Amino acid sequence: MPGRAGWQRSTRRRAIRLGKKLANAEPNLFTFLFYHDIQPANNAAKRAIKAIIRQGRCREQLKTAGGMMTFSVLMAYLLTWKQQDTSIRVGILAQIRT
């Protein structure tokens, strides 16, 4: 097969590259086994920034300064209520009453 040798070289290069990356990362890969206060995955960190990333994507679609300001204030309220375990309904009613 004429293309097989090229495919094997390409696969070998990728395997070598992966091996180098793993070798460089090795000291940090299993830190959670030695330190019990470190979680094995950074899912909490990902969840914490997911809302901010989503907000940035939505903000790019807003065209006016007033729309961006309204969206920013609304997102700030929603994130605050989420952190405080307050329902959106209760939060909105509290803001209307003040």
Chimera marker file (.cmm) of the C-alpha trace (Angstrom):
<marker_set name="trace">
<marker id="1" x="0.000" y="0.000" z="0.000" r="1" g="1" b="0" radius="0.5"/>
<marker id="2" x="1.571" y="3.303" z="-1.031" r="1" g="1" b="0" radius="0.5"/>
<marker id="3" x="-0.031" y="5.527" z="1.647" r="1" g="1" b="0" radius="0.5"/>
<marker id="4" x="0.527" y="3.213" z="4.582" r="1" g="1" b="0" radius="0.5"/>
<marker id="5" x="4.141" y="4.252" z="5.316" r="1" g="1" b="0" radius="0.5"/>
<marker id="6" x="3.194" y="7.938" z="5.491" r="1" g="1" b="0" radius="0.5"/>
<marker id="7" x="0.284" y="7.156" z="7.798" r="1" g="1" b="0" radius="0.5"/>
<marker id="8" x="2.555" y="5.150" z="10.105" r="1" g="1" b="0" radius="0.5"/>
<marker id="9" x="5.105" y="7.995" z="10.271" r="1" g="1" b="0" radius="0.5"/>
<marker id="10" x="2.360" y="10.471" z="11.077" r="1" g="1" b="0" radius="0.5"/>
<marker id="11" x="0.923" y="8.241" z="13.804" r="1" g="1" b="0" radius="0.5"/>
<marker id="12" x="4.385" y="7.637" z="15.243" r="1" g="1" b="0" radius="0.5"/>
<marker id="13" x="5.054" y="11.404" z="15.375" r="1" g="1" b="0" radius="0.5"/>
<marker id="14" x="1.784" y="11.983" z="17.194" r="1" g="1" b="0" radius="0.5"/>
<marker id="15" x="2.553" y="9.200" z="19.665" r="1" g="1" b="0" radius="0.5"/>
<marker id="16" x="5.998" y="10.663" z="20.363" r="1" g="1" b="0" radius="0.5"/>
<marker id="17" x="4.489" y="14.132" z="20.839" r="1" g="1" b="0" radius="0.5"/>
<marker id="18" x="1.880" y="12.739" z="23.253" r="1" g="1" b="0" radius="0.5"/>
<marker id="19" x="4.597" y="10.880" z="25.163" r="1" g="1" b="0" radius="0.5"/>
<marker id="20" x="6.609" y="14.087" z="25.573" r="1" g="1" b="0" radius="0.5"/>
<marker id="21" x="3.556" y="15.995" z="26.810" r="1" g="1" b="0" radius="0.5"/>
<marker id="22" x="2.763" y="13.268" z="29.334" r="1" g="1" b="0" radius="0.5"/>
<marker id="23" x="6.377" y="13.140" z="30.506" r="1" g="1" b="0" radius="0.5"/>
<marker id="24" x="6.370" y="16.906" z="31.052" r="1" g="1" b="0" radius="0.5"/>
<marker id="25" x="3.041" y="16.791" z="32.904" r="1" g="1" b="0" radius="0.5"/>
<marker id="26" x="3.859" y="13.707" z="34.999" r="1" g="1" b="0" radius="0.5"/>
<marker id="27" x="4.772" y="15.563" z="38.225" r="1" g="1" b="0" radius="0.5"/>
<marker id="28" x="1.365" y="17.261" z="38.227" r="1" g="1" b="0" radius="0.5"/>
<marker id="29" x="-0.881" y="14.446" z="37.028" r="1" g="1" b="0" radius="0.5"/>
<marker id="30" x="-1.552" y="12.583" z="40.266" r="1" g="1" b="0" radius="0.5"/>
<marker id="31" x="-1.086" y="15.312" z="42.858" r="1" g="1" b="0" radius="0.5"/>
<marker id="32" x="-4.542" y="14.559" z="44.279" r="1" g="1" b="0" radius="0.5"/>
<marker id="33" x="-3.304" y="11.146" z="45.454" r="1" g="1" b="0" radius="0.5"/>
<marker id="34" x="-0.812" y="12.743" z="47.817" r="1" g="1" b="0" radius="0.5"/>
<marker id="35" x="-2.820" y="15.776" z="48.919" r="1" g="1" b="0" radius="0.5"/>
<marker id="36" x="-6.368" y="14.906" z="49.961" r="1" g="1" b="0" radius="0.5"/>
<marker id="37" x="-7.619" y="18.496" z="49.845" r="1" g="1" b="0" radius="0.5"/>
<marker id="38" x="-6.992" y="18.657" z="46.075" r="1" g="1" b="0" radius="0.5"/>
<marker id="39" x="-9.772" y="17.382" z="43.840" r="1" g="1" b="0" radius="0.5"/>
<marker id="40" x="-8.860" y="14.984" z="41.026" r="1" g="1" b="0" radius="0.5"/>
<marker id="41" x="-10.600" y="17.160" z="38.436" r="1" g="1" b="0" radius="0.5"/>
<marker id="42" x="-10.985" y="20.891" z="38.021" r="1" g="1" b="0" radius="0.5"/>
<marker id="43" x="-14.717" y="20.657" z="37.313" r="1" g="1" b="0" radius="0.5"/>
<marker id="44" x="-15.528" y="23.216" z="40.008" r="1" g="1" b="0" radius="0.5"/>
<marker id="45" x="-13.233" y="25.750" z="38.360" r="1" g="1" b="0" radius="0.5"/>
<marker id="46" x="-14.776" y="25.067" z="34.969" r="1" g="1" b="0" radius="0.5"/>
<marker id="47" x="-18.277" y="25.496" z="36.349" r="1" g="1" b="0" radius="0.5"/>
<marker id="48" x="-17.281" y="28.763" z="38.035" r="1" g="1" b="0" radius="0.5"/>
<marker id="49" x="-16.132" y="30.365" z="34.792" r="1" g="1" b="0" radius="0.5"/>
<marker id="50" x="-18.744" y="28.805" z="32.502" r="1" g="1" b="0" radius="0.5"/>
<marker id="51" x="-21.331" y="31.496" z="33.307" r="1" g="1" b="0" radius="0.5"/>
<marker id="52" x="-18.817" y="34.264" z="32.629" r="1" g="1" b="0" radius="0.5"/>
<marker id="53" x="-17.877" y="32.751" z="29.270" r="1" g="1" b="0" radius="0.5"/>
<marker id="54" x="-21.536" y="32.371" z="28.349" r="1" g="1" b="0" radius="0.5"/>
<marker id="55" x="-22.131" y="35.992" z="29.355" r="1" g="1" b="0" radius="0.5"/>
<marker id="56" x="-19.266" y="37.123" z="27.122" r="1" g="1" b="0" radius="0.5"/>
<marker id="57" x="-20.662" y="35.247" z="24.135" r="1" g="1" b="0" radius="0.5"/>
<marker id="58" x="-24.094" y="36.785" z="24.624" r="1" g="1" b="0" radius="0.5"/>
<marker id="59" x="-22.619" y="40.235" z="25.172" r="1" g="1" b="0" radius="0.5"/>
<marker id="60" x="-20.907" y="40.086" z="21.780" r="1" g="1" b="0" radius="0.5"/>
<marker id="61" x="-24.336" y="39.878" z="20.184" r="1" g="1" b="0" radius="0.5"/>
<marker id="62" x="-25.720" y="42.944" z="21.965" r="1" g="1" b="0" radius="0.5"/>
<marker id="63" x="-25.368" y="46.058" z="19.845" r="1" g="1" b="0" radius="0.5"/>
<marker id="64" x="-26.247" y="49.054" z="22.021" r="1" g="1" b="0" radius="0.5"/>
<marker id="65" x="-24.569" y="50.313" z="25.168" r="1" g="1" b="0" radius="0.5"/>
<marker id="66" x="-27.929" y="50.351" z="26.973" r="1" g="1" b="0" radius="0.5"/>
<marker id="67" x="-28.588" y="46.736" z="26.021" r="1" g="1" b="0" radius="0.5"/>
<marker id="68" x="-25.153" y="45.710" z="27.249" r="1" g="1" b="0" radius="0.5"/>
<marker id="69" x="-25.691" y="47.532" z="30.540" r="1" g="1" b="0" radius="0.5"/>
<marker id="70" x="-29.096" y="45.917" z="31.064" r="1" g="1" b="0" radius="0.5"/>
<marker id="71" x="-27.655" y="42.498" z="30.298" r="1" g="1" b="0" radius="0.5"/>
<marker id="72" x="-24.695" y="43.003" z="32.643" r="1" g="1" b="0" radius="0.5"/>
<marker id="73" x="-26.927" y="44.070" z="35.530" r="1" g="1" b="0" radius="0.5"/>
<marker id="74" x="-29.313" y="41.172" z="34.904" r="1" g="1" b="0" radius="0.5"/>
<marker id="75" x="-26.446" y="38.649" z="34.821" r="1" g="1" b="0" radius="0.5"/>
<marker id="76" x="-24.993" y="40.073" z="38.027" r="1" g="1" b="0" radius="0.5"/>
<marker id="77" x="-28.352" y="39.636" z="39.763" r="1" g="1" b="0" radius="0.5"/>
<marker id="78" x="-28.822" y="36.101" z="38.411" r="1" g="1" b="0" radius="0.5"/>
<marker id="79" x="-25.345" y="34.972" z="39.476" r="1" g="1" b="0" radius="0.5"/>
<marker id="80" x="-25.765" y="36.530" z="42.921" r="1" g="1" b="0" radius="0.5"/>
<marker id="81" x="-29.125" y="34.834" z="43.441" r="1" g="1" b="0" radius="0.5"/>
<marker id="82" x="-27.676" y="31.525" z="42.308" r="1" g="1" b="0" radius="0.5"/>
<marker id="83" x="-24.787" y="31.807" z="44.787" r="1" g="1" b="0" radius="0.5"/>
<marker id="84" x="-27.226" y="32.707" z="47.570" r="1" g="1" b="0" radius="0.5"/>
<marker id="85" x="-29.609" y="29.851" z="46.650" r="1" g="1" b="0" radius="0.5"/>
<marker id="86" x="-32.367" y="32.400" z="46.107" r="1" g="1" b="0" radius="0.5"/>
<marker id="87" x="-35.019" y="31.663" z="43.503" r="1" g="1" b="0" radius="0.5"/>
<marker id="88" x="-35.219" y="34.065" z="40.584" r="1" g="1" b="0" radius="0.5"/>
<marker id="89" x="-38.816" y="34.894" z="41.452" r="1" g="1" b="0" radius="0.5"/>
<marker id="90" x="-37.958" y="35.842" z="45.046" r="1" g="1" b="0" radius="0.5"/>
<marker id="91" x="-34.963" y="37.872" z="43.876" r="1" g="1" b="0" radius="0.5"/>
<marker id="92" x="-36.969" y="39.820" z="41.302" r="1" g="1" b="0" radius="0.5"/>
<marker id="93" x="-39.775" y="40.516" z="43.778" r="1" g="1" b="0" radius="0.5"/>
<marker id="94" x="-37.251" y="41.737" z="46.342" r="1" g="1" b="0" radius="0.5"/>
<marker id="95" x="-35.744" y="44.124" z="43.763" r="1" g="1" b="0" radius="0.5"/>
<marker id="96" x="-39.157" y="45.431" z="42.726" r="1" g="1" b="0" radius="0.5"/>
<marker id="97" x="-40.094" y="46.161" z="46.351" r="1" g="1" b="0" radius="0.5"/>
<marker id="98" x="-36.919" y="48.169" z="47.020" r="1" g="1" b="0" radius="0.5"/>
<link id1="1" id2="2" r="1" g="1" b="0" radius="0.2"/>
<link id1="2" id2="3" r="1" g="1" b="0" radius="0.2"/>
<link id1="3" id2="4" r="1" g="1" b="0" radius="0.2"/>
<link id1="4" id2="5" r="1" g="1" b="0" radius="0.2"/>
<link id1="5" id2="6" r="1" g="1" b="0" radius="0.2"/>
<link id1="6" id2="7" r="1" g="1" b="0" radius="0.2"/>
<link id1="7" id2="8" r="1" g="1" b="0" radius="0.2"/>
<link id1="8" id2="9" r="1" g="1" b="0" radius="0.2"/>
<link id1="9" id2="10" r="1" g="1" b="0" radius="0.2"/>
<link id1="10" id2="11" r="1" g="1" b="0" radius="0.2"/>
<link id1="11" id2="12" r="1" g="1" b="0" radius="0.2"/>
<link id1="12" id2="13" r="1" g="1" b="0" radius="0.2"/>
<link id1="13" id2="14" r="1" g="1" b="0" radius="0.2"/>
<link id1="14" id2="15" r="1" g="1" b="0" radius="0.2"/>
<link id1="15" id2="16" r="1" g="1" b="0" radius="0.2"/>
<link id1="16" id2="17" r="1" g="1" b="0" radius="0.2"/>
<link id1="17" id2="18" r="1" g="1" b="0" radius="0.2"/>
<link id1="18" id2="19" r="1" g="1" b="0" radius="0.2"/>
<link id1="19" id2="20" r="1" g="1" b="0" radius="0.2"/>
<link id1="20" id2="21" r="1" g="1" b="0" radius="0.2"/>
<link id1="21" id2="22" r="1" g="1" b="0" radius="0.2"/>
<link id1="22" id2="23" r="1" g="1" b="0" radius="0.2"/>
<link id1="23" id2="24" r="1" g="1" b="0" radius="0.2"/>
<link id1="24" id2="25" r="1" g="1" b="0" radius="0.2"/>
<link id1="25" id2="26" r="1" g="1" b="0" radius="0.2"/>
<link id1="26" id2="27" r="1" g="1" b="0" radius="0.2"/>
<link id1="27" id2="28" r="1" g="1" b="0" radius="0.2"/>
<link id1="28" id2="29" r="1" g="1" b="0" radius="0.2"/>
<link id1="29" id2="30" r="1" g="1" b="0" radius="0.2"/>
<link id1="30" id2="31" r="1" g="1" b="0" radius="0.2"/>
<link id1="31" id2="32" r="1" g="1" b="0" radius="0.2"/>
<link id1="32" id2="33" r="1" g="1" b="0" radius="0.2"/>
<link id1="33" id2="34" r="1" g="1" b="0" radius="0.2"/>
<link id1="34" id2="35" r="1" g="1" b="0" radius="0.2"/>
<link id1="35" id2="36" r="1" g="1" b="0" radius="0.2"/>
<link id1="36" id2="37" r="1" g="1" b="0" radius="0.2"/>
<link id1="37" id2="38" r="1" g="1" b="0" radius="0.2"/>
<link id1="38" id2="39" r="1" g="1" b="0" radius="0.2"/>
<link id1="39" id2="40" r="1" g="1" b="0" radius="0.2"/>
<link id1="40" id2="41" r="1" g="1" b="0" radius="0.2"/>
<link id1="41" id2="42" r="1" g="1" b="0" radius="0.2"/>
<link id1="42" id2="43" r="1" g="1" b="0" radius="0.2"/>
<link id1="43" id2="44" r="1" g="1" b="0" radius="0.2"/>
<link id1="44" id2="45" r="1" g="1" b="0" radius="0.2"/>
<link id1="45" id2="46" r="1" g="1" b="0" radius="0.2"/>
<link id1="46" id2="47" r="1" g="1" b="0" radius="0.2"/>
<link id1="47" id2="48" r="1" g="1" b="0" radius="0.2"/>
<link id1="48" id2="49" r="1" g="1" b="0" radius="0.2"/>
<link id1="49" id2="50" r="1" g="1" b="0" radius="0.2"/>
<link id1="50" id2="51" r="1" g="1" b="0" radius="0.2"/>
<link id1="51" id2="52" r="1" g="1" b="0" radius="0.2"/>
<link id1="52" id2="53" r="1" g="1" b="0" radius="0.2"/>
<link id1="53" id2="54" r="1" g="1" b="0" radius="0.2"/>
<link id1="54" id2="55" r="1" g="1" b="0" radius="0.2"/>
<link id1="55" id2="56" r="1" g="1" b="0" radius="0.2"/>
<link id1="56" id2="57" r="1" g="1" b="0" radius="0.2"/>
<link id1="57" id2="58" r="1" g="1" b="0" radius="0.2"/>
<link id1="58" id2="59" r="1" g="1" b="0" radius="0.2"/>
<link id1="59" id2="60" r="1" g="1" b="0" radius="0.2"/>
<link id1="60" id2="61" r="1" g="1" b="0" radius="0.2"/>
<link id1="61" id2="62" r="1" g="1" b="0" radius="0.2"/>
<link id1="62" id2="63" r="1" g="1" b="0" radius="0.2"/>
<link id1="63" id2="64" r="1" g="1" b="0" radius="0.2"/>
<link id1="64" id2="65" r="1" g="1" b="0" radius="0.2"/>
<link id1="65" id2="66" r="1" g="1" b="0" radius="0.2"/>
<link id1="66" id2="67" r="1" g="1" b="0" radius="0.2"/>
<link id1="67" id2="68" r="1" g="1" b="0" radius="0.2"/>
<link id1="68" id2="69" r="1" g="1" b="0" radius="0.2"/>
<link id1="69" id2="70" r="1" g="1" b="0" radius="0.2"/>
<link id1="70" id2="71" r="1" g="1" b="0" radius="0.2"/>
<link id1="71" id2="72" r="1" g="1" b="0" radius="0.2"/>
<link id1="72" id2="73" r="1" g="1" b="0" radius="0.2"/>
<link id1="73" id2="74" r="1" g="1" b="0" radius="0.2"/>
<link id1="74" id2="75" r="1" g="1" b="0" radius="0.2"/>
<link id1="75" id2="76" r="1" g="1" b="0" radius="0.2"/>
<link id1="76" id2="77" r="1" g="1" b="0" radius="0.2"/>
<link id1="77" id2="78" r="1" g="1" b="0" radius="0.2"/>
<link id1="78" id2="79" r="1" g="1" b="0" radius="0.2"/>
<link id1="79" id2="80" r="1" g="1" b="0" radius="0.2"/>
<link id1="80" id2="81" r="1" g="1" b="0" radius="0.2"/>
<link id1="81" id2="82" r="1" g="1" b="0" radius="0.2"/>
<link id1="82" id2="83" r="1" g="1" b="0" radius="0.2"/>
<link id1="83" id2="84" r="1" g="1" b="0" radius="0.2"/>
<link id1="84" id2="85" r="1" g="1" b="0" radius="0.2"/>
<link id1="85" id2="86" r="1" g="1" b="0" radius="0.2"/>
<link id1="86" id2="87" r="1" g="1" b="0" radius="0.2"/>
<link id1="87" id2="88" r="1" g="1" b="0" radius="0.2"/>
<link id1="88" id2="89" r="1" g="1" b="0" radius="0.2"/>
<link id1="89" id2="90" r="1" g="1" b="0" radius="0.2"/>
<link id1="90" id2="91" r="1" g="1" b="0" radius="0.2"/>
<link id1="91" id2="92" r="1" g="1" b="0" radius="0.2"/>
<link id1="92" id2="93" r="1" g="1" b="0" radius="0.2"/>
<link id1="93" id2="94" r="1" g="1" b="0" radius="0.2"/>
<link id1="94" id2="95" r="1" g="1" b="0" radius="0.2"/>
<link id1="95" id2="96" r="1" g="1" b="0" radius="0.2"/>
<link id1="96" id2="97" r="1" g="1" b="0" radius="0.2"/>
<link id1="97" id2="98" r="1" g="1" b="0" radius="0.2"/>
</marker_set>
